[in-house]
């Protein structure tokens, strides 16, 4: 195995041309591309081992009970969903009404739908790797016993998510796009910041909240039953992760000074601005040679993207309010973004434990 250290992440798209490539590779043929980051992480032991919060203990228990295996619990034996069919429902295509896209033939639009799906799934893979790294940091630096247990279990959840989405990209699509600059910037900020609570806010509230919204939308739009099953399983995990973050941060934020709380509130706002474009298809625009500015105007103004942004912030804003990060100053900024109205919707701290505790079912057959 060869490890190559890079100064920055790769910019090009990777292709998987040979379905049986891995079985033919020897260790000396494999090259790992690695980018180094440094973090002044401050770890902590916990010598109490007391189950002080039954909500967090219950979430940890659910994680153990509802564990699933990416290779054994999904049916990979079926033929791949054909690339001659739409990857996602045509009405969900974000480039609709964009002139260069509309000039494509039906066959070319279908091909474009697979590129858009690959771009979105690639962002998920990169984001889930970031979540795995952050969760591993939280197991080290979270101060309480229950938080350490849960962060350790979440690390395994995130590893499974990276595995399953990358497996789908490799075996069912055949290519993977590089990470989007905005997502990379936010992950770098979270991973390299020494404050453990900022890691909680960035990952559990913003990134995981976004993921939960995005996965629900994509599960409704994708055509492949296998991918629907993948989204169903991951959504169950993500719902627990967001609930954990809301319950854990609610009491802690209340102990901060006004200056400290304002600092966290500003970070959460900046993260929301960055993450609005996490699932944008800039990579696809480059692939087709389309004008990025004009295409993004069409995409962000499309009905599909408007519905997605509404769904996204309907998940995040109530949680920011519940944990105390909708200060007067940042509330004005959220109002300018047109998303403050979502703050009074139901938050993730209102838990339907019966629903969350149901055994796993592959409901894509009925979707």
Residue frames relative to the residue before (quaternion, step in Angstrom):
aa qw qx qy qz dx dy dz
X 1.0000 0.0000 0.0000 0.0000 0.00 0.00 0.00
X 0.1755 -0.7824 0.5930 0.0736 3.57 -0.85 1.02
X 0.1704 -0.7754 0.6021 0.0846 3.57 -0.91 0.96
X 0.0960 -0.7915 0.6033 0.0187 3.56 -0.71 1.13
X 0.2459 -0.7868 0.5543 0.1153 3.57 -0.70 1.11
X 0.1804 -0.8052 0.5627 0.0495 3.56 -0.80 1.11
X 0.4895 -0.6455 0.4981 0.3092 3.56 -1.21 0.52
X 0.7848 0.0156 -0.0089 0.6195 3.59 1.23 -0.48
X 0.6422 -0.5438 0.3641 0.3991 3.56 -1.22 0.35
X 0.5999 -0.5737 0.4111 0.3768 3.63 -1.14 0.58
X 0.3491 -0.7582 0.5228 0.1731 3.56 -1.12 0.70
X 0.6807 0.5247 -0.2911 0.4202 3.59 1.15 -0.48
X 0.5478 -0.5982 0.4743 0.3423 3.54 -1.33 0.33
X 0.2663 -0.7549 0.5784 0.1567 3.58 -1.06 0.78
X 0.2148 -0.7776 0.5817 0.1040 3.56 -1.02 0.87
X 0.2133 -0.7343 0.6296 0.1376 3.54 -1.22 0.65
X 0.1143 -0.8655 0.4873 0.0222 3.56 0.04 1.33
X 0.7738 0.3023 -0.1475 0.5367 3.56 1.10 -0.65
X 0.3960 -0.7472 0.4831 0.2270 3.58 -0.50 1.20
X 0.7517 0.3649 -0.1973 0.5128 3.58 1.10 -0.67
X 0.2708 0.8179 -0.4805 0.1636 3.58 1.26 0.37
X 0.6619 0.5438 -0.3303 0.3963 3.58 0.85 -0.94
X 0.6567 0.5225 -0.3209 0.4391 3.60 1.01 -0.76
X 0.6856 0.4838 -0.2771 0.4681 3.59 1.20 -0.48
X 0.6050 0.5911 -0.3541 0.3990 3.57 1.19 -0.42
X 0.2334 -0.7228 0.6331 0.1492 3.52 -1.18 0.73
X 0.6961 -0.4909 0.3020 0.4281 3.61 -1.15 0.46
X 0.6747 0.5108 -0.3094 0.4337 3.60 0.98 -0.78
X 0.6369 0.5356 -0.3270 0.4479 3.59 1.27 -0.30
X 0.6409 0.5587 -0.3163 0.4209 3.58 1.20 -0.48
X 0.0843 -0.7847 0.6137 0.0219 3.53 -0.91 0.98
X 0.1905 -0.7716 0.5991 0.0974 3.57 -0.73 1.10
X 0.2339 -0.7665 0.5872 0.1139 3.57 -0.82 1.07
X 0.0293 -0.8380 0.5391 -0.0795 3.55 -0.43 1.28
X 0.1082 -0.7540 0.6445 0.0669 3.55 -1.05 0.88
X 0.3337 -0.7744 0.5109 0.1671 3.58 -0.72 1.09
X 0.0200 0.7449 -0.6656 -0.0408 3.55 -1.18 0.64
X 0.2626 -0.7578 0.5808 0.1391 3.54 -1.16 0.67
X 0.0277 -0.8004 0.5988 -0.0061 3.56 -1.02 0.81
X 0.3707 -0.7178 0.5423 0.2308 3.59 -0.95 0.86
X 0.0383 0.8540 -0.5157 0.0562 3.57 0.72 1.11
X 0.1634 -0.7721 0.6092 0.0776 3.54 -0.89 0.99
X 0.1938 -0.8124 0.5436 0.0833 3.57 -0.43 1.22
X 0.1322 -0.7835 0.6003 0.0912 3.55 -1.28 0.25
X 0.3563 -0.6669 0.6073 0.2438 3.52 -1.17 0.71
X 0.1329 -0.7362 0.6431 0.1639 3.55 -1.30 0.22
X 0.1620 -0.8325 0.5278 0.0465 3.55 -0.51 1.22
X 0.5314 0.6562 -0.3964 0.3604 3.58 1.24 0.15
X 0.0738 -0.8434 0.5213 0.1076 3.61 0.95 -0.99
X 0.4257 0.7101 -0.4595 0.3216 3.58 1.16 0.57
X 0.3691 -0.7032 0.5628 0.2292 3.58 -0.99 0.89
X 0.0568 -0.8655 0.4976 0.0104 3.55 0.41 1.25
X 0.7823 0.2349 -0.1218 0.5639 3.61 1.09 -0.58
X 0.3300 -0.7876 0.4885 0.1791 3.57 -0.34 1.25
X 0.5749 0.5832 -0.3877 0.4232 3.60 1.17 -0.50
X 0.6864 0.4666 -0.2838 0.4803 3.57 0.91 -0.92
X 0.6162 0.5420 -0.3392 0.4599 3.58 1.06 -0.74
X 0.6652 0.5075 -0.2979 0.4595 3.57 1.01 -0.86
X 0.6322 0.5215 -0.3278 0.4700 3.59 1.04 -0.76
X 0.6335 0.5176 -0.3243 0.4750 3.58 1.01 -0.78
X 0.6548 0.5101 -0.3097 0.4638 3.59 0.96 -0.86
X 0.6372 0.5210 -0.3301 0.4621 3.59 1.02 -0.79
X 0.6197 0.5537 -0.3399 0.4402 3.57 1.02 -0.78
X 0.6612 0.4861 -0.3030 0.4844 3.58 1.01 -0.76
X 0.6818 0.5128 -0.2875 0.4354 3.56 0.94 -0.94
X 0.7847 0.3394 -0.1539 0.4953 3.58 0.93 -0.93
X 0.2574 0.7779 -0.5289 0.2211 3.58 1.11 0.59
X 0.0494 -0.7943 0.6050 0.0237 3.59 -1.10 0.62
X 0.3876 -0.7218 0.5400 0.1929 3.54 -1.27 0.57
X 0.4598 -0.7340 0.4337 0.2485 3.58 -0.63 1.16
X 0.7391 0.4005 -0.2348 0.4881 3.60 1.05 -0.64
X 0.7498 0.4196 -0.2216 0.4612 3.60 1.04 -0.72
X 0.7467 0.4257 -0.2233 0.4597 3.60 1.05 -0.68
X 0.6717 0.3964 -0.2972 0.5508 3.57 1.29 0.24
X 0.4274 -0.7184 0.4935 0.2402 3.57 -1.04 0.78
X 0.0545 -0.8186 0.5713 -0.0242 3.57 -0.11 1.35
X 0.5145 0.6855 -0.4005 0.3240 3.59 1.27 -0.09
X 0.5846 0.5944 -0.3757 0.4047 3.60 1.16 -0.49
X 0.6038 -0.5472 0.4320 0.3864 3.55 -1.21 0.50
X 0.5639 -0.6052 0.4284 0.3636 3.62 -1.00 0.72
X 0.5635 -0.5814 0.4587 0.3661 3.54 -1.13 0.69
X 0.4833 -0.7257 0.3976 0.2859 3.63 -0.63 1.06
X 0.4491 -0.6954 0.5000 0.2543 3.56 -1.00 0.87
X 0.5485 0.5852 -0.4038 0.4400 3.58 1.27 0.07
X 0.6604 0.4342 -0.2928 0.5382 3.57 1.36 -0.07
X 0.6444 -0.5191 0.3870 0.4067 3.58 -1.23 0.44
X 0.4364 -0.6799 0.5248 0.2680 3.58 -1.01 0.84
X 0.7718 0.0590 -0.0112 0.6331 3.56 1.12 -0.78
X 0.6759 -0.4963 0.3431 0.4231 3.56 -1.18 0.46
X 0.5594 -0.6488 0.3952 0.3316 3.61 -0.82 0.96
X 0.6626 0.5283 -0.3193 0.4242 3.59 0.99 -0.78
X 0.6513 0.5021 -0.3147 0.4740 3.60 1.27 -0.25
X 0.4671 0.6967 -0.4436 0.3156 3.61 1.22 -0.08
X 0.4048 -0.7668 0.4514 0.2107 3.56 -0.57 1.21
X 0.6844 0.4943 -0.2975 0.4458 3.63 1.13 -0.50
X 0.3357 0.7406 -0.5153 0.2708 3.57 1.20 0.22
X 0.8136 0.2154 -0.2180 0.4941 3.56 -1.07 0.93
X 0.5203 0.5586 -0.4442 0.4690 3.60 1.26 0.21
X 0.5278 -0.7170 0.3469 0.2950 3.56 -0.47 1.28
X 0.6830 0.4722 -0.3288 0.4499 3.68 0.74 -0.86
X 0.6327 0.5189 -0.3324 0.4691 3.58 1.07 -0.67
X 0.6776 0.5043 -0.3003 0.4432 3.58 0.89 -0.91
X 0.6231 0.5420 -0.3413 0.4488 3.59 1.20 -0.42
X 0.5258 0.6320 -0.4111 0.3938 3.59 1.26 -0.25
X 0.5094 -0.6057 0.5094 0.3378 3.54 -1.22 0.51
X 0.6876 -0.4542 0.3510 0.4446 3.60 -1.27 0.20
X 0.6491 0.5188 -0.3117 0.4609 3.57 0.95 -0.88
X 0.6813 0.4826 -0.2905 0.4676 3.59 0.93 -0.87
X 0.6228 0.5268 -0.3455 0.4639 3.60 1.06 -0.65
X 0.6242 0.5247 -0.3312 0.4748 3.58 1.05 -0.75
X 0.6361 0.5137 -0.3218 0.4774 3.58 0.98 -0.84
X 0.6393 0.5265 -0.3170 0.4622 3.57 1.01 -0.85
X 0.6202 0.5534 -0.3466 0.4347 3.59 1.02 -0.75
X 0.6481 0.4996 -0.3195 0.4778 3.60 1.08 -0.65
X 0.6275 0.5129 -0.3406 0.4767 3.59 1.10 -0.63
X 0.6404 0.5108 -0.3286 0.4702 3.59 0.99 -0.79
X 0.6459 0.5056 -0.3182 0.4752 3.60 0.98 -0.82
X 0.6554 0.5116 -0.3122 0.4596 3.59 0.93 -0.89
X 0.6325 0.5264 -0.3310 0.4618 3.57 1.02 -0.78
X 0.6737 0.4938 -0.2926 0.4655 3.58 0.93 -0.89
X 0.6800 0.4774 -0.2900 0.4750 3.58 0.91 -0.90
X 0.6069 0.5436 -0.3526 0.4602 3.59 1.10 -0.65
X 0.6312 0.5139 -0.3290 0.4788 3.59 1.01 -0.79
X 0.6279 0.5321 -0.3310 0.4615 3.57 1.05 -0.76
X 0.6457 0.5208 -0.3266 0.4530 3.61 0.87 -0.91
X 0.6881 0.4715 -0.2873 0.4708 3.58 0.84 -0.98
X 0.6616 0.5061 -0.3081 0.4595 3.59 0.97 -0.82
X 0.6591 0.5000 -0.3105 0.4681 3.58 1.00 -0.79
X 0.6009 0.5194 -0.3759 0.4773 3.61 1.08 -0.54
X 0.6382 0.5152 -0.3257 0.4702 3.57 0.99 -0.80
X 0.6418 0.5215 -0.3205 0.4620 3.58 1.00 -0.82
X 0.6246 0.5379 -0.3315 0.4590 3.58 1.03 -0.79
X 0.6775 0.4850 -0.2947 0.4678 3.59 0.93 -0.90
X 0.6554 0.5002 -0.3165 0.4691 3.60 0.97 -0.81
X 0.6463 0.5190 -0.3281 0.4530 3.60 0.91 -0.86
X 0.6416 0.5125 -0.3302 0.4655 3.59 1.02 -0.75
X 0.6244 0.5158 -0.3382 0.4793 3.59 1.09 -0.65
X 0.6540 0.5281 -0.3176 0.4388 3.58 0.96 -0.84
X 0.5957 0.5527 -0.3680 0.4519 3.59 1.09 -0.62
X 0.6753 0.4800 -0.2793 0.4854 3.57 1.14 -0.64
X 0.8349 0.2989 -0.1232 0.4455 3.58 0.69 -1.06
X 0.4886 0.6314 -0.4667 0.3805 3.64 1.16 -0.15
X 0.4471 -0.7581 0.4093 0.2405 3.61 -0.78 0.96
X 0.7530 0.4116 -0.2254 0.4613 3.62 1.04 -0.60
X 0.6665 -0.5409 0.3636 0.3620 3.53 -1.27 0.58
X 0.6966 0.4748 -0.2864 0.4554 3.59 0.77 -1.01
X 0.6404 0.5252 -0.3281 0.4542 3.58 1.02 -0.77
X 0.6412 0.5158 -0.3307 0.4619 3.59 1.00 -0.74
X 0.6423 0.5181 -0.3234 0.4631 3.58 0.96 -0.86
X 0.6965 0.4750 -0.2910 0.4523 3.55 0.83 -0.97
X 0.6418 0.5238 -0.3300 0.4526 3.60 0.94 -0.82
X 0.6332 0.5220 -0.3346 0.4634 3.59 1.03 -0.73
X 0.6730 0.4767 -0.3008 0.4789 3.59 0.97 -0.82
X 0.6357 0.5246 -0.3345 0.4569 3.58 1.06 -0.69
X 0.5692 0.5846 -0.3855 0.4309 3.60 1.08 -0.63
X 0.6739 0.4748 -0.2961 0.4824 3.58 0.96 -0.83
X 0.5937 0.5556 -0.3610 0.4565 3.60 1.05 -0.72
X 0.6991 0.4765 -0.2794 0.4540 3.57 0.81 -1.02
X 0.6070 0.5419 -0.3562 0.4594 3.60 1.05 -0.68
X 0.6505 0.5123 -0.3048 0.4706 3.58 1.02 -0.84
X 0.6402 0.5233 -0.3266 0.4579 3.60 1.05 -0.74
X 0.6200 0.5193 -0.3380 0.4814 3.59 1.00 -0.80
X 0.6617 0.5293 -0.3015 0.4372 3.56 0.88 -0.97
X 0.7381 0.4502 -0.2674 0.4255 3.59 0.67 -1.06
X 0.6812 0.4712 -0.3077 0.4683 3.61 0.94 -0.77
X 0.6421 0.5019 -0.3348 0.4730 3.59 1.02 -0.71
X 0.6148 0.5416 -0.3439 0.4587 3.57 1.04 -0.73
X 0.6551 0.5011 -0.3156 0.4691 3.59 0.98 -0.83
X 0.6507 0.5099 -0.3191 0.4634 3.59 0.92 -0.86
X 0.6919 0.4892 -0.2805 0.4509 3.58 0.87 -0.95
X 0.8001 0.3493 -0.1622 0.4600 3.57 0.77 -1.04
X 0.7767 0.3589 -0.1855 0.4832 3.60 1.06 -0.64
X 0.7549 0.3114 -0.2034 0.5401 3.62 1.15 -0.40
X 0.3648 -0.7848 0.4396 0.2402 3.58 0.87 -0.88
X 0.7901 0.1524 -0.1437 0.5761 3.58 1.20 0.12
X 0.1782 -0.7687 0.6075 0.0911 3.56 -1.29 0.44
X 0.3516 -0.7425 0.5402 0.1824 3.54 -0.99 0.93
X 0.5579 -0.5981 0.4438 0.3662 3.62 -1.17 0.46
X 0.6538 -0.5181 0.3797 0.4000 3.56 -1.28 0.30
X 0.4846 -0.6473 0.5079 0.2969 3.57 -1.14 0.72
X 0.5820 -0.6303 0.3779 0.3481 3.64 -0.89 0.88
X 0.6576 0.5255 -0.3271 0.4295 3.61 0.92 -0.83
X 0.6556 0.5000 -0.3040 0.4772 3.57 0.98 -0.86
X 0.6406 0.5227 -0.3249 0.4593 3.58 0.97 -0.85
X 0.6362 0.5413 -0.3206 0.4467 3.59 0.99 -0.87
X 0.6880 0.4773 -0.2840 0.4671 3.58 0.90 -0.93
X 0.6437 0.5111 -0.3282 0.4656 3.60 0.95 -0.80
X 0.6261 0.5306 -0.3355 0.4625 3.59 0.99 -0.82
X 0.6550 0.5193 -0.3132 0.4507 3.58 0.94 -0.89
X 0.6895 0.4807 -0.2876 0.4591 3.58 0.86 -0.94
X 0.7019 0.4938 -0.2738 0.4342 3.56 0.87 -0.97
X 0.7622 0.3927 -0.2048 0.4721 3.59 1.00 -0.75
X 0.5380 0.6069 -0.4173 0.4099 3.60 1.24 -0.03
X 0.4354 -0.7376 0.4488 0.2549 3.62 -0.81 0.90
X 0.6200 0.5797 -0.3483 0.3978 3.62 1.17 -0.42
X 0.4082 -0.7452 0.4709 0.2373 3.58 -0.56 1.15
X 0.6580 0.5190 -0.3326 0.4325 3.61 0.99 -0.76
X 0.6045 0.5370 -0.3629 0.4632 3.61 1.11 -0.56
X 0.6070 0.5361 -0.3481 0.4722 3.57 1.10 -0.66
X 0.6308 0.5254 -0.3234 0.4705 3.58 1.03 -0.80
X 0.6752 0.5005 -0.2977 0.4528 3.57 0.86 -0.99
X 0.7004 0.4888 -0.2756 0.4410 3.56 0.80 -1.03
X 0.7528 0.3948 -0.2160 0.4803 3.56 0.89 -0.93
X 0.7729 0.4047 -0.2260 0.4334 3.60 0.52 -1.17
X 0.7443 0.3939 -0.2251 0.4901 3.59 1.00 -0.76
X 0.7759 0.3618 -0.1980 0.4773 3.60 0.70 -1.06
X 0.7639 0.3801 -0.2309 0.4676 3.61 0.46 -1.17
X 0.6927 0.4536 -0.2918 0.4789 3.60 0.87 -0.88
X 0.6164 0.5363 -0.3469 0.4605 3.60 1.09 -0.65
X 0.6343 0.5137 -0.3129 0.4857 3.54 1.05 -0.80
X 0.6564 0.5245 -0.3161 0.4407 3.55 0.89 -0.95
X 0.6426 0.5283 -0.3287 0.4471 3.58 0.92 -0.87
X 0.6722 0.4838 -0.2963 0.4756 3.59 0.95 -0.88
X 0.6789 0.5031 -0.2969 0.4448 3.57 0.87 -0.96
X 0.6742 0.5030 -0.3096 0.4433 3.58 0.91 -0.86
X 0.6233 0.5291 -0.3462 0.4602 3.58 1.04 -0.71
X 0.6591 0.4975 -0.3072 0.4729 3.58 0.97 -0.85
X 0.7027 0.4733 -0.2833 0.4493 3.57 0.82 -0.97
X 0.6072 0.5426 -0.3694 0.4477 3.59 1.04 -0.61
X 0.6640 0.5002 -0.3008 0.4674 3.57 1.09 -0.68
X 0.7522 0.4331 -0.2148 0.4477 3.60 1.09 -0.62
X 0.6360 0.5492 -0.3582 0.4070 3.63 1.02 -0.67
X 0.4508 -0.7270 0.4711 0.2153 3.55 -1.16 0.70
X 0.6445 0.5479 -0.3256 0.4224 3.60 1.07 -0.68
X 0.4345 -0.7135 0.4789 0.2698 3.67 -0.61 1.04
X 0.6083 0.5525 -0.3605 0.4413 3.61 1.04 -0.67
X 0.6789 0.4740 -0.2954 0.4766 3.59 0.90 -0.88
X 0.5884 0.5504 -0.3662 0.4655 3.61 1.09 -0.60
X 0.6532 0.5065 -0.3106 0.4694 3.59 0.97 -0.83
X 0.6232 0.5349 -0.3376 0.4599 3.59 1.02 -0.80
X 0.6699 0.4910 -0.3030 0.4672 3.58 0.86 -0.93
X 0.6221 0.5499 -0.3459 0.4370 3.61 0.97 -0.81
X 0.6911 0.4825 -0.2833 0.4575 3.58 0.85 -0.97
X 0.6821 0.4854 -0.2925 0.4621 3.57 0.91 -0.89
X 0.6020 0.5681 -0.3555 0.4341 3.60 1.03 -0.74
X 0.6266 0.5343 -0.3430 0.4519 3.59 0.97 -0.79
X 0.6546 0.5006 -0.3078 0.4756 3.58 1.00 -0.82
X 0.6861 0.5068 -0.2952 0.4305 3.57 0.80 -1.04
X 0.6099 0.5534 -0.3572 0.4406 3.61 1.02 -0.71
X 0.6443 0.5031 -0.3171 0.4808 3.59 1.02 -0.77
X 0.6550 0.5313 -0.3217 0.4302 3.59 0.93 -0.88
X 0.6659 0.4885 -0.3040 0.4749 3.59 0.92 -0.89
X 0.6376 0.5310 -0.3234 0.4549 3.58 0.96 -0.87
X 0.6247 0.5400 -0.3210 0.4638 3.56 1.00 -0.86
X 0.6827 0.5016 -0.2939 0.4427 3.59 0.83 -0.99
X 0.6585 0.5099 -0.3090 0.4592 3.58 0.93 -0.90
X 0.6966 0.4781 -0.2854 0.4525 3.58 0.80 -0.97
X 0.6889 0.4908 -0.2907 0.4472 3.57 0.96 -0.83
X 0.7300 0.4524 -0.2511 0.4465 3.59 0.91 -0.91
X 0.5284 0.6723 -0.4120 0.3148 3.59 1.09 -0.63
X 0.7358 0.3992 -0.2375 0.4927 3.59 0.80 -0.96
X 0.6490 0.5402 -0.3398 0.4141 3.60 0.96 -0.78
X 0.6491 0.5297 -0.3350 0.4311 3.62 0.85 -0.93
X 0.6220 0.5654 -0.3371 0.4240 3.59 1.07 -0.72
X 0.6641 0.5105 -0.3051 0.4531 3.62 1.20 -0.43
X 0.5644 0.6262 -0.3805 0.3803 3.61 1.24 -0.24
X 0.5445 -0.5751 0.4897 0.3647 3.53 -1.27 0.37
X 0.6661 -0.4943 0.3574 0.4292 3.60 -1.23 0.31
X 0.6446 0.5213 -0.3223 0.4570 3.59 0.97 -0.81
X 0.6671 0.4936 -0.3020 0.4692 3.58 0.92 -0.88
X 0.6599 0.5039 -0.3135 0.4608 3.59 0.95 -0.85
X 0.6418 0.5153 -0.3259 0.4651 3.60 1.00 -0.80
X 0.6226 0.5423 -0.3335 0.4550 3.57 1.04 -0.74
X 0.6705 0.4807 -0.2860 0.4874 3.60 0.96 -0.88
X 0.6410 0.5318 -0.3233 0.4491 3.57 1.02 -0.81
X 0.6532 0.5051 -0.3105 0.4709 3.58 1.00 -0.79
X 0.6312 0.5203 -0.3352 0.4675 3.57 1.02 -0.76
X 0.6491 0.5153 -0.3240 0.4563 3.59 0.92 -0.88
X 0.6360 0.5217 -0.3294 0.4635 3.60 0.98 -0.80
X 0.6749 0.4881 -0.3032 0.4629 3.61 0.83 -0.96
X 0.6307 0.5291 -0.3323 0.4602 3.58 1.05 -0.72
X 0.6350 0.5281 -0.3290 0.4578 3.59 1.01 -0.78
X 0.6363 0.5254 -0.3288 0.4593 3.58 0.99 -0.83
X 0.6611 0.5025 -0.3034 0.4672 3.58 0.93 -0.92
X 0.7400 0.4631 -0.2477 0.4203 3.56 0.81 -1.01
X 0.4511 0.6691 -0.4674 0.3611 3.59 1.22 -0.10
X 0.7636 0.3551 -0.1797 0.5085 3.58 1.08 -0.72
X 0.3153 0.7825 -0.4982 0.2000 3.59 1.19 0.25
X 0.7851 0.2950 -0.1578 0.5212 3.58 0.92 -0.87
X 0.3124 0.7253 -0.5374 0.2959 3.56 1.16 0.57
X 0.4129 -0.7427 0.4863 0.2035 3.56 -1.16 0.58
X 0.0812 0.8263 -0.5492 0.0950 3.58 0.91 0.92
X 0.6237 0.5498 -0.3400 0.4393 3.58 1.01 -0.78
X 0.6519 0.5103 -0.3107 0.4671 3.58 1.01 -0.80
X 0.6075 0.5550 -0.3467 0.4502 3.57 1.06 -0.75
X 0.6587 0.4992 -0.3058 0.4726 3.57 0.94 -0.87
X 0.6309 0.5515 -0.3315 0.4336 3.56 0.99 -0.84
X 0.7532 0.3762 -0.2020 0.5004 3.58 0.97 -0.88
X 0.4502 -0.7092 0.4415 0.3151 3.59 1.25 -0.15
X 0.3865 0.7275 -0.4807 0.3005 3.59 1.17 0.50
X 0.5832 -0.5667 0.4530 0.3655 3.55 -1.24 0.51
X 0.4100 -0.7639 0.4404 0.2335 3.55 -0.42 1.24
X 0.6661 0.5164 -0.3201 0.4325 3.60 0.87 -0.90
X 0.6909 0.4712 -0.2850 0.4684 3.58 0.85 -0.94
X 0.6621 0.5107 -0.3090 0.4532 3.56 0.97 -0.85
X 0.6690 0.4947 -0.3103 0.4599 3.58 0.94 -0.84
X 0.5852 0.5506 -0.3721 0.4648 3.59 1.12 -0.57
X 0.6702 0.4906 -0.2911 0.4748 3.54 0.95 -0.93
X 0.6762 0.5048 -0.2986 0.4460 3.57 0.98 -0.87
X 0.7134 0.4513 -0.2738 0.4609 3.57 0.81 -0.97
X 0.7004 0.4493 -0.2750 0.4815 3.56 1.17 -0.48
X 0.4962 0.6782 -0.4233 0.3386 3.56 1.27 -0.08
X 0.6266 -0.5444 0.4020 0.3866 3.55 -1.23 0.49
X 0.6396 0.5406 -0.3294 0.4360 3.59 0.99 -0.85
X 0.6921 0.4609 -0.2877 0.4751 3.60 0.91 -0.88
X 0.6085 0.5458 -0.3529 0.4554 3.60 1.05 -0.69
X 0.6585 0.4995 -0.3034 0.4742 3.57 0.93 -0.89
X 0.6502 0.5227 -0.3195 0.4494 3.56 0.99 -0.82
X 0.6670 0.4967 -0.3090 0.4615 3.60 0.87 -0.93
X 0.6238 0.5250 -0.3418 0.4674 3.59 1.03 -0.73
X 0.6559 0.5014 -0.3074 0.4733 3.58 0.95 -0.87
X 0.6317 0.5539 -0.3255 0.4338 3.57 0.96 -0.91
X 0.7760 0.3689 -0.2049 0.4688 3.57 0.61 -1.11
X 0.5467 0.5781 -0.4161 0.4401 3.58 1.19 -0.22
X 0.6497 0.4818 -0.3125 0.4981 3.59 1.26 -0.36
X 0.7428 0.4577 -0.2324 0.4299 3.57 0.90 -0.97
X 0.6716 0.5493 -0.3223 0.3786 3.60 0.79 -0.99
X 0.6629 0.4851 -0.3426 0.4560 3.68 0.83 -0.78
X 0.6503 0.5187 -0.3227 0.4515 3.58 1.04 -0.70
X 0.6218 0.5192 -0.3395 0.4781 3.60 1.06 -0.72
X 0.6364 0.5171 -0.3251 0.4711 3.58 1.02 -0.76
X 0.6757 0.5212 -0.3030 0.4243 3.59 0.85 -0.97
X 0.7386 0.3991 -0.2409 0.4870 3.61 0.95 -0.82
X 0.5855 -0.6455 0.3435 0.3501 3.60 1.26 0.13
X 0.5476 0.6343 -0.3944 0.3772 3.61 1.11 0.49
X 0.5341 0.5445 -0.4535 0.4611 3.59 1.15 0.56
X 0.0302 -0.8172 0.5747 -0.0323 3.56 0.37 1.27
X 0.6868 -0.4785 0.3395 0.4292 3.58 -1.27 0.30
X 0.6701 0.5218 -0.3059 0.4302 3.57 0.94 -0.89
X 0.7353 0.3991 -0.2578 0.4833 3.62 0.76 -0.94
X 0.5440 0.6103 -0.4103 0.4040 3.60 1.15 -0.45
X 0.6177 0.5401 -0.3387 0.4605 3.58 1.06 -0.73
X 0.6577 0.5084 -0.3052 0.4646 3.58 1.02 -0.81
X 0.6435 0.5053 -0.3193 0.4782 3.57 1.02 -0.79
X 0.6213 0.5399 -0.3427 0.4528 3.57 1.08 -0.72
X 0.6349 0.5242 -0.3219 0.4675 3.59 1.06 -0.76
X 0.6540 0.4895 -0.3074 0.4881 3.59 1.15 -0.58
X 0.4539 -0.7135 0.4270 0.3203 3.57 1.28 -0.26
X 0.6216 0.5692 -0.3332 0.4227 3.60 1.17 0.46
X 0.4300 0.7238 -0.4608 0.2810 3.61 1.24 -0.02
X 0.5895 0.6173 -0.3653 0.3714 3.60 1.11 -0.61
X 0.6206 0.5647 -0.3475 0.4187 3.61 1.20 -0.36
X 0.4850 0.7235 -0.4124 0.2668 3.60 1.25 -0.31
X 0.7228 0.4529 -0.2514 0.4574 3.61 1.10 -0.58
X 0.4425 0.6683 -0.4744 0.3640 3.58 1.24 0.26
X 0.6824 -0.4832 0.3453 0.4262 3.57 -1.26 0.22
X 0.2913 -0.7744 0.5394 0.1563 3.58 -0.88 0.93
X 0.6663 -0.5329 0.3557 0.3815 3.54 -1.31 0.30
X 0.5663 0.6021 -0.3926 0.4034 3.58 1.22 -0.22
X 0.6044 0.4950 -0.3555 0.5132 3.58 1.29 -0.25
X 0.0396 -0.8689 0.4910 -0.0489 3.54 0.02 1.34
X 0.2300 -0.7088 0.6484 0.1556 3.50 -1.04 0.86
X 0.2243 -0.8301 0.4954 0.1231 3.54 0.12 1.32
X 0.6105 0.5539 -0.3600 0.4369 3.59 1.04 -0.68
X 0.6674 0.4912 -0.2976 0.4741 3.57 0.96 -0.90
X 0.6886 0.4906 -0.2848 0.4518 3.57 0.89 -0.94
X 0.7050 0.4767 -0.2579 0.4574 3.59 1.14 -0.61
X 0.4275 0.7132 -0.4698 0.2964 3.61 1.22 -0.07
X 0.5533 -0.5881 0.4580 0.3717 3.61 -1.08 0.61
X 0.5911 -0.5834 0.4221 0.3634 3.56 -1.16 0.61
X 0.0035 -0.7714 0.6359 -0.0236 3.53 -1.00 0.93
X 0.3624 -0.7209 0.5450 0.2279 3.56 -0.99 0.83
X 0.0918 -0.8739 0.4772 0.0111 3.52 0.22 1.36
X 0.4124 0.7327 -0.4719 0.2653 3.62 1.19 0.00
X 0.5634 0.6117 -0.3878 0.3974 3.60 1.17 -0.49
X 0.7484 0.3795 -0.2132 0.5005 3.55 1.15 -0.53
X 0.5461 0.6223 -0.3960 0.3971 3.59 1.30 -0.04
